[in-house]
Amino acid sequence: MATKSSRKKASSTRSKRTKHKGRITRSKKRVAGKAKSKTTKKKSTGKPTKTTKRKSKRLTKAQKNQLILRNKIINEKLSAFLDETGFTLLKILLEKRKISEFKLASLMNLKVNKVRSILYKLQTRGIVSFSRRRDKRKGWYIFTWEINPKNIIKYVINELNSDIKVLEKKYHLKQEGKEFFSCNECGVQMSMLKAMETNYLCPYCGTPMQVIDVERIKRDILNEINAIKKKIESLKELEKVI
């Protein structure tokens, strides 16, 4: 009987040992699995490459203002209604973004009425906007003017689109195939019917009028339209940066 019981005990201890070993191996496998997952995570989320390190630098307000003020396309359109004083006012507005007309007048050493006239020119073109509040002590309204740089770009793009429409009308007139005559001295152009009325002489200076090469003019108009479209595309790219 003693031998049987000892055998049972030995077998039970062996089974316990095997179970214990099995638990150890399973726990080791789990630990190893976690370690592998950590290493794989580290590999996947390791140091960023040179491409990820490069972040687009944000432009400062001053840099954005310079991009607008130095842009030839914008200057060309704004100079149609702004003089040097107007550009100075625009520069201050871009720096301050929001300022009262009295402060503007003080900074520019101008009368408020002169500042208002420039501001109204910008306001009618959608470049600036204003808000007003009543001065409780003095009783009058104080106007505060605000500018959004993107509105300048939008205004210029709209003007360029208007230029394209005018050129397209000219192109369609030439497309009709009618003969046109021009004066080399005055630059006056007219249809053949009107030229016949003046015996093909310029009605202003009397110079004989010459037949216009319509095909050449059509090519010139198309080239001009394409050039304006390129300007619009460059302004759209600028708008993304501003």
TIGULUM-598057 format. One record per residue (C-alpha): residue number from 1; residue in one letter; x, y, z. Coordinates in pm, whole numbers, plus 32768, in hexadecimal, padded with zeros to 4 digits. Example, Ala and Ser with C-alpha at 12.3 -4.5 7.8 and 13.67 -1.06 7.14 Angstrom:
# residues 2
(1; 'A'; (84CE; 7E3E; 830C)) (2; 'S'; (8557; 7F96; 82CA)) 
***
This chain:
# residues 242
(1; 'M'; (8000; 8000; 8000)) (2; 'A'; (811E; 80E9; 8056)) (3; 'T'; (81B4; 80BF; 7EFE)) (4; 'K'; (806A; 810E; 7E51)) (5; 'S'; (8037; 824B; 7F1A)) (6; 'S'; (819C; 82B8; 7EDB)) (7; 'R'; (8167; 827E; 7D67)) (8; 'K'; (802C; 834F; 7D6E)) (9; 'K'; (80DF; 8465; 7E23)) (10; 'A'; (81FE; 8459; 7D2B)) (11; 'S'; (8111; 8464; 7C03)) (12; 'S'; (804C; 8586; 7C9E)) (13; 'T'; (818B; 864A; 7CDD)) (14; 'R'; (81FA; 860A; 7B76)) (15; 'S'; (80AB; 8681; 7AEF)) (16; 'K'; (80BF; 87B7; 7BCD)) (17; 'R'; (821E; 87FC; 7B4D)) (18; 'T'; (81AF; 87D7; 79E3)) (19; 'K'; (8085; 88BB; 7A20)) (20; 'H'; (8167; 89B9; 7ACA)) (21; 'K'; (825D; 89A1; 79A9)) (22; 'G'; (813E; 89CE; 78B4)) (23; 'R'; (80CD; 8B06; 796C)) (24; 'I'; (8230; 8B90; 7968)) (25; 'T'; (8259; 8B4F; 77F4)) (26; 'R'; (8105; 8BEF; 77A9)) (27; 'S'; (815B; 8D1F; 787C)) (28; 'K'; (82AE; 8D34; 77CD)) (29; 'K'; (8200; 8D28; 767B)) (30; 'R'; (8113; 8E3F; 76E5)) (31; 'V'; (8237; 8F13; 775C)) (32; 'A'; (82F4; 8ECD; 761A)) (33; 'G'; (81BF; 8F27; 754F)) (34; 'K'; (8199; 9072; 7606)) (35; 'A'; (8309; 90BB; 75D5)) (36; 'K'; (82E7; 9079; 745E)) (37; 'S'; (81B6; 9158; 7444)) (38; 'K'; (8272; 926C; 74F7)) (39; 'T'; (8399; 924C; 740C)) (40; 'T'; (82B5; 9251; 72DC)) (41; 'K'; (8204; 9384; 7363)) (42; 'K'; (834F; 942C; 739D)) (43; 'K'; (83B6; 93DB; 723B)) (44; 'S'; (8272; 9461; 71A9)) (45; 'T'; (8271; 9597; 7285)) (46; 'G'; (83E5; 95D1; 727E)) (47; 'K'; (8498; 9713; 722F)) (48; 'P'; (83E8; 97D6; 711C)) (49; 'T'; (848E; 97E4; 6FCD)) (50; 'K'; (8519; 9921; 6F37)) (51; 'T'; (83D9; 9954; 6E72)) (52; 'T'; (82FD; 994B; 6FAA)) (53; 'K'; (83E8; 9A33; 7064)) (54; 'R'; (83C0; 9B3F; 6F5D)) (55; 'K'; (8292; 9C0E; 6FB9)) (56; 'S'; (8217; 9D32; 6EEC)) (57; 'K'; (8282; 9E6F; 6F98)) (58; 'R'; (8165; 9F5A; 6FE6)) (59; 'L'; (8194; A0B7; 6F64)) (60; 'T'; (8182; A1D9; 7055)) (61; 'K'; (8084; A2EF; 7029)) (62; 'A'; (8198; A3D9; 6FB0)) (63; 'Q'; (820C; A2DC; 6EAA)) (64; 'K'; (80A9; A2AC; 6E2B)) (65; 'N'; (807D; A425; 6E11)) (66; 'Q'; (81BC; A442; 6D46)) (67; 'L'; (8148; A332; 6C57)) (68; 'I'; (800E; A3FD; 6C13)) (69; 'L'; (80AA; A556; 6C02)) (70; 'R'; (81C8; A4E8; 6B1E)) (71; 'N'; (80F0; A420; 6A30)) (72; 'K'; (80FB; A4C8; 68D9)) (73; 'I'; (7FA3; A44B; 686D)) (74; 'I'; (7EFE; A4D1; 69AB)) (75; 'N'; (7FBA; A61D; 6995)) (76; 'E'; (7F51; A64B; 682C)) (77; 'K'; (7DDE; A62A; 687E)) (78; 'L'; (7DE4; A6EF; 69C4)) (79; 'S'; (7EA6; A80E; 6929)) (80; 'A'; (7D78; A84A; 6847)) (81; 'F'; (7CC7; A8F0; 6970)) (82; 'L'; (7DD3; A913; 6A7F)) (83; 'D'; (7EEC; AA11; 6A82)) (84; 'E'; (8021; AA0B; 6B60)) (85; 'T'; (7F56; AA83; 6C8D)) (86; 'G'; (7E58; A970; 6C4F)) (87; 'F'; (7F68; A865; 6C4C)) (88; 'T'; (7FF5; A8F0; 6D91)) (89; 'L'; (7E9B; A8D3; 6E2F)) (90; 'L'; (7E7A; A771; 6DA9)) (91; 'K'; (7FCB; A713; 6E3F)) (92; 'I'; (7F63; A794; 6F97)) (93; 'L'; (7E18; A6DB; 6F7D)) (94; 'L'; (7ECB; A596; 6F2C)) (95; 'E'; (7FB2; A5C4; 7056)) (96; 'K'; (7E9D; A61B; 714D)) (97; 'R'; (7D85; A54F; 70A7)) (98; 'K'; (7C8A; A615; 7179)) (99; 'I'; (7CA4; A789; 71C7)) (100; 'S'; (7BC6; A8BA; 71F5)) (101; 'E'; (7BC4; A9CB; 70ED)) (102; 'F'; (7C39; AACA; 71EF)) (103; 'K'; (7D6E; A9FC; 7240)) (104; 'L'; (7DB0; A9D2; 70CD)) (105; 'A'; (7D99; AB48; 7098)) (106; 'S'; (7E85; AB82; 71BD)) (107; 'L'; (7F86; AA84; 713D)) (108; 'M'; (7F7E; AB15; 6FDD)) (109; 'N'; (7F6D; AC80; 704D)) (110; 'L'; (7E36; ACB4; 6F75)) (111; 'K'; (7CDB; AD3D; 6FAA)) (112; 'V'; (7BD0; AC3B; 6FFC)) (113; 'N'; (7B08; AC98; 6EC3)) (114; 'K'; (7C32; AC47; 6DE4)) (115; 'V'; (7C61; AAF5; 6E91)) (116; 'R'; (7AED; AAA9; 6E6E)) (117; 'S'; (7AF1; AAEF; 6CF8)) (118; 'I'; (7C05; A9EB; 6CC8)) (119; 'L'; (7B56; A8F3; 6DAC)) (120; 'Y'; (7A10; A918; 6CE9)) (121; 'K'; (7AC9; A8C6; 6BA7)) (122; 'L'; (7B45; A784; 6C46)) (123; 'Q'; (79F4; A739; 6CE4)) (124; 'T'; (792F; A756; 6B9D)) (125; 'R'; (7A1B; A652; 6B08)) (126; 'G'; (79E7; A561; 6C2B)) (127; 'I'; (7B4E; A580; 6CA9)) (128; 'V'; (7AFC; A613; 6E00)) (129; 'S'; (79D0; A60F; 6EE9)) (130; 'F'; (796F; A6E7; 7011)) (131; 'S'; (78B4; A6DE; 715A)) (132; 'R'; (7840; A807; 7228)) (133; 'R'; (7801; A857; 7393)) (134; 'R'; (777A; A98A; 743B)) (135; 'D'; (785F; AA57; 7518)) (136; 'K'; (7794; AA83; 7658)) (137; 'R'; (7853; ABB7; 76C6)) (138; 'K'; (7863; AC74; 757C)) (139; 'G'; (7728; ABE6; 74DD)) (140; 'W'; (77B2; ABA2; 7380)) (141; 'Y'; (77F8; AA59; 72D1)) (142; 'I'; (7956; A9C8; 72BE)) (143; 'F'; (7995; A8EF; 718C)) (144; 'T'; (7A8A; A7CF; 71A7)) (145; 'W'; (7B10; A746; 705F)) (146; 'E'; (7B81; A5E1; 7024)) (147; 'I'; (7C36; A538; 6F04)) (148; 'N'; (7C54; A3D0; 6E96)) (149; 'P'; (7D85; A3A0; 6DB1)) (150; 'K'; (7CCF; A293; 6CEA)) (151; 'N'; (7BC9; A395; 6C84)) (152; 'I'; (7CDA; A453; 6BC8)) (153; 'I'; (7D30; A31C; 6B01)) (154; 'K'; (7BBE; A2D0; 6ABE)) (155; 'Y'; (7B86; A432; 6A3F)) (156; 'V'; (7CAE; A41D; 694F)) (157; 'I'; (7C3F; A2C6; 68CF)) (158; 'N'; (7AE1; A353; 688A)) (159; 'E'; (7B7A; A476; 67CC)) (160; 'L'; (7C4E; A389; 66FB)) (161; 'N'; (7B1D; A2B4; 66AC)) (162; 'S'; (7A6D; A3F2; 6636)) (163; 'D'; (7B96; A439; 6551)) (164; 'I'; (7B74; A2DC; 64BE)) (165; 'K'; (7A01; A318; 6472)) (166; 'V'; (7A53; A45C; 63BA)) (167; 'L'; (7B5E; A3AC; 62EB)) (168; 'E'; (7A74; A28B; 629C)) (169; 'K'; (7974; A382; 6212)) (170; 'K'; (7A81; A418; 6135)) (171; 'Y'; (7AE5; A2BF; 60BD)) (172; 'H'; (797E; A262; 6063)) (173; 'L'; (7959; A3A6; 5F9C)) (174; 'K'; (7A91; A350; 5ED6)) (175; 'Q'; (7A15; A1EA; 5EB5)) (176; 'E'; (78F0; A262; 5DE2)) (177; 'G'; (79E1; A290; 5CC3)) (178; 'K'; (7993; A3FE; 5C80)) (179; 'E'; (7AA2; A4E0; 5BF9)) (180; 'F'; (7B28; A5EC; 5CE1)) (181; 'F'; (7BF0; A723; 5C98)) (182; 'S'; (7CD5; A7EA; 5D7B)) (183; 'C'; (7D8C; A935; 5D7F)) (184; 'N'; (7F01; A911; 5DB9)) (185; 'E'; (7F12; AA72; 5E46)) (186; 'C'; (7DEA; AA75; 5F3A)) (187; 'G'; (7DBE; A900; 5F72)) (188; 'V'; (7C4A; A91A; 5F20)) (189; 'Q'; (7BA6; A7D9; 5EA5)) (190; 'M'; (7A5E; A7B5; 5DEC)) (191; 'S'; (799C; A6C1; 5D15)) (192; 'M'; (79A4; A6CC; 5B9A)) (193; 'L'; (7849; A76E; 5B88)) (194; 'K'; (78B5; A893; 5C65)) (195; 'A'; (79FE; A8B3; 5BAA)) (196; 'M'; (793C; A8CC; 5A63)) (197; 'E'; (7875; A9F0; 5AF0)) (198; 'T'; (79B6; AAB7; 5B1B)) (199; 'N'; (7A51; AA3E; 59D3)) (200; 'Y'; (7B48; A96C; 5A9C)) (201; 'L'; (7BD8; AAA4; 5B3D)) (202; 'C'; (7BFF; AAD1; 5CB2)) (203; 'P'; (7AE0; ABB1; 5D2C)) (204; 'Y'; (7BCD; AC57; 5E28)) (205; 'C'; (7D11; AC9A; 5D6C)) (206; 'G'; (7CBE; AC4A; 5BFF)) (207; 'T'; (7DCD; AB3F; 5BE0)) (208; 'P'; (7D7B; AA20; 5AEE)) (209; 'M'; (7D07; A8F1; 5BB4)) (210; 'Q'; (7DAA; A79E; 5B8E)) (211; 'V'; (7D0D; A643; 5B8A)) (212; 'I'; (7D45; A589; 5CD0)) (213; 'D'; (7DD4; A429; 5CD0)) (214; 'V'; (7CB0; A389; 5D8D)) (215; 'E'; (7D5A; A238; 5DBB)) (216; 'R'; (7E87; A2DB; 5E5E)) (217; 'I'; (7DA5; A3A2; 5F48)) (218; 'K'; (7CE8; A265; 5FA7)) (219; 'R'; (7E2F; A1BA; 5FFF)) (220; 'D'; (7E9B; A2E6; 60CD)) (221; 'I'; (7D50; A2E5; 618A)) (222; 'L'; (7D6E; A171; 61DA)) (223; 'N'; (7ED2; A1A1; 6254)) (224; 'E'; (7E61; A2BE; 6332)) (225; 'I'; (7D46; A1EA; 63C2)) (226; 'N'; (7E35; A0CE; 640F)) (227; 'A'; (7F28; A1BE; 64B7)) (228; 'I'; (7E11; A242; 6599)) (229; 'K'; (7DA8; A0DF; 65F1)) (230; 'K'; (7F0C; A098; 6662)) (231; 'K'; (7EFF; A1CD; 673E)) (232; 'I'; (7DBE; A150; 67DD)) (233; 'E'; (7E5B; 9FFE; 6825)) (234; 'S'; (7F88; A0A1; 68CC)) (235; 'L'; (7E9F; A174; 69A5)) (236; 'K'; (7DDC; A03D; 6A0B)) (237; 'E'; (7F22; 9F9F; 6A7C)) (238; 'L'; (7F73; A0DB; 6B40)) (239; 'E'; (7E1A; A0CE; 6BE1)) (240; 'K'; (7E6A; 9F74; 6C6F)) (241; 'V'; (7F9E; 9FFE; 6D1F)) (242; 'I'; (7EFC; A138; 6DAC)) 
***
